[in-house]
Each structure stands twice: as C-alpha cells, then as structure tokens.
C-alpha cells in the first residue's frame, strides 16, 4: 500500500525508502571511524510538495537531515564519537531550489552543515568535489 502523500510520486517513495534503510546503517558503520561524513543529494528537489509544507516532510531533504541528526546523537551516546555531518543538496529548478534554500537556512544544527547548490549535478561535479575534498567519506545519492 502506497501512502497517500506519495500519490503520483512513487519514484520519491523508492528514493526515500532506500535512504531510510541504507543511509542510516551506513552512517552508523562509517561514523565509528570517520570524524566527518558527507551526504550529496544530486537531485534534491523538493518537487510536488504542497507549497504550505515549510518543513518539507516526505522529501529526501528532511529525511536525510533527520537521519544525520539521529546518527549523530546515537554515535555520540553509544560510541562516544562526535561526528560532523555535511550535506550538499543540488537542484536545478528555480522554484524547487528557492524552497530548498529557504528550508536549509531555517535549520539550526551545530554539527550538520548544509550547502544548497543551484544547477545541474553533472555540470557541478567539479565544484562539488572541490567542496568535499579528498579526505572525508562521501555518500552520493
């Protein structure tokens, strides 16, 4: 049964399920040995979300941030690991990018840094790699 919030967005449901099942487990494993974990959402959106939804529920943006926060808290509490999460969200659509940027600017997490990038992921790949650098673990989604 597909939740009503995903009507006409089955691709988003699959993306979000993958994110929830895989990314959190991955961060919990990698976070035991890495001080910084990067997450790059190559096609962030938000798309087809009610304009009144300022929290961007049911988007990979809010889901990924909640996962990073949960992992950060668990890694600190259980393993005494203080991991910094950094995330790049790429979106080329003007309206979607504006919503993405507004949402990210409203967040206030001390150890989660977010970077909205406007444009096509393929064209921004050099910029993204320059931001990330060569040392930290990075998950491209």
Buried (B, 14 or more C-beta within 10 A) or exposed (E): EEEEEBEEBEEBBEBBEEBBEEBBEBBBEBBEEBEBBBBBBBBBBBBEBEEEBEEBEBBBBBBBBEBBBEBBEBBBEEEEBEBBBBBBBBBBBEEBBEBBBEBBEEEEEEBBBBBBBBEEBEEBBEEBEEBBEEEBBBBEB
